[in-house]
Amino acid sequence: MAVSTRDQAVKVAAAPEARRRFSRRRFNQALTGYLFALPWLIGFLVFTLWPMVYSLYTSFTRYNIIGEPRWIGLRNYRNIIFSDPSFLKALENTFWMVIVKTPIVIVAALTIAILLSLDLPGERGFRTIVYLPNVLSGVAAIFLWQWILAPNGLFNAGLELIGVRGPAWFTDPNWTKPGLVVMGTWWIGSQVLIYLASLKGIPKSLYEAAEIDGANGWAKTRYITLPMLSPTTFFLVVTSIIGTFQIFETAFIIAGAAGRDVALGGPSQSLLFYVFYLYNRAFGKVGAGGLQMGYASALAWILFVIILIVTLIQLWLARRWVHYETDGR
Amino acid sequence: MRKTDSKWAWRRPVMALAAALVVLAALPFGTAQQGQIPLNPEVSGDIEFWHFWGSPVRRNAVRRVVAQCQAELPNIHVTETFKPFGDIWTANIAAVAARSGMPDVIVADRLQLPRDAADGIYQNLGELAEADGVDPAAFWDFIWDQTLYEGDTYGLPFETDVRVLFYNKNVMAEAGLDPENPPATWEELWAAADALDVWNEDGTLARMAFFPLYGNVGADLWAMANGHDFVVDGHPVVDDPAVAETLEWMKRWIDRYGGWAETQRFLSQYGAAPNDAFMAGGVVMKVDVAGYNSILNFYRPSAKLADGSTANMDWGVSLPPYSERPATWSGGFTLSIPTGAANPEAAWEFIKCAASRPGQVSWARDTYAIPSDISAARDPVLMADPAWGFFVDAMEVGINVPFVPAYSNWIEQLNQRLESVWTGDVTAAEALSAAQAEIDSIIQQNQ
């Protein structure tokens, strides 16, 4: 619709007949558009918007999903923020993962992507290998890693070769989260792929110009590759932080290994991540009072606010380090 | 232990008469026995039965119970469905909330039953039980009481378990200990371990005499054996010298074997039966539920001896070693009807059949779960195994921890702090006072 409002107004005044025809056509077009979007719209309204609105409502209630919600005002929020040590523990664990895992994953993905972009022999084979873990089912892979990181598993056997007595990864509260980070660096295939695509998009002329100016390999990486990749890095940082905030199934499976009660959140709650805690509250596995959907809803909304704030901070910080070719900086 | 002044007591003669009449009327299906709940073979319908017994031994055992009840209730068709432990209840809750897709009969966790009843997950079976003359005195008292919420039952007790010490007699004899007199106290246990532990030349562990956390056991049972009652006047108490002492005792075992990481490394060499640490010879004594006996019977493991030879493993059972008093505890399951189930009448008939004496004896014979029906527990078929009587006797030292409505899951506050004690990051006293503070605060929030 490249017709401005003023143009329309002129036409409308000049020809009411044309206006009717026009608005009819416009209406039909809109209708067709909405009809095409309808399946998605219904899905969004019924399965996303409505549950969100309803969960906002239930967060102010005591609700066990079987009976009717009972209004209790801000009590869930007050209890969570002022008198729930498990909430603080879950936040601490989650932030630990966000702060430790995100940079490691980004740096590892970037390094591998740069290596893969060097056009060395066997590059295609390596690319396949790096992406392969993403093809495997998550749960099966977690079980595999439980075996690799068993106290006398493959990983510790490797450490033993260089004279290091490896820790009891998933049973020692001090090592469970590092274990997850080790495991997480295995799943960087999609990040590597995104980086690779961006790397291929950097104009060769920039490097040639730098070479003429006498830049060495590091200088080219530092002053051309990294700035040119910064929008990609920004995207990956934002998505991986959000993903880490929502970590669930790895913790769920590992915390429940060897017949342990999932609700305990792993050894000394060291795997009690935010969403995992939320699940345990919702299905009445922790705390008093049975199924606590209201409490869990309040936890979900607090997480929403936290992720929103963290993302806004990143958007604000991005202005200082993300380089877009079009914005002239 | 039995209740004599039960409000149901007057009903017993009436019930016996009714039972006799019903059984007479249905003579081809059985003879009058104690523990037999009258069935109504006229009731018809299809019912779905969810359980979590997937191992070869248990799956067949549950099929046998279903087959028996199908014979007694010819108009009811039972479909038994396996769901993984844990998930079974989450799936049921989701179905009950959605008001569709729940089974007609489900195996429910007895220790959580009152709380689930309060949440409206299961149907109140009080009236049905009363109408059919179900006799609470037929069951162990504490077991029946655990099925009650506000005075009504929400599930007929099906099986129960009991924690006992299993020990490897061959290895005991080889180490010069009397295989007929296993350690009874904590001191004897520690002394026996001196004879039973084996270390490799490089200083790593080759065989562990005993580990207080290996098997179906935790700090709670050991604290009970150290004389601690967890619920005092309806309030959970974990911050107590007896518990602190227990945790320190457990920590001494961990340190004996080189610390938390080393013990985990050692135990992780072993897997599930028949490669578990007890059957594979890594641990000489373990606490487990009586049902472990059926697994030992099934696999018939061999014992590794010091000279490199092997022999058929001869194992013994005794009470868990204690410090202050012999103690054990029993969990177990009920058969319950989820709220909104399509066919509660037929479901109830099936439950009565499975929970009555023949059903429970059949189940116990295969699985070594203890029947919750007292007369069934001493059925001659079961007593034919010389070890069986011991399991039933062990029930007598069982400690029943009362249900705390304001916070039924209070033990999580203790359990979630234990690994930090084992690694030495916090002391037992610190962990206990933190756990107690949290229990008190949650109970206050809920009152």
Interface residues (C-beta under 8 A of the other chain):
Chain A: N64 I65 I66 G67 N79 S83 P85 A150 P151 N152 G153 N156 P167 A168 T171 D172 P173 N174 G256 D261 V262 A263 L264 G265 P267 S268 Q269 S270 F283 G284 K285 V286 G287 A288 G289 G290 L291
Chain B: G86 T90 I93 V96 A97 R115 D116 A118 D119 G120 I121 W260 A261 Q264 R265 S268 Q269 T339 A406 Y407 S408 N409 E412 N415 Q416 R417 L418 E419 S420 T423 D425 E438 S441 I442 I443 Q445 N446
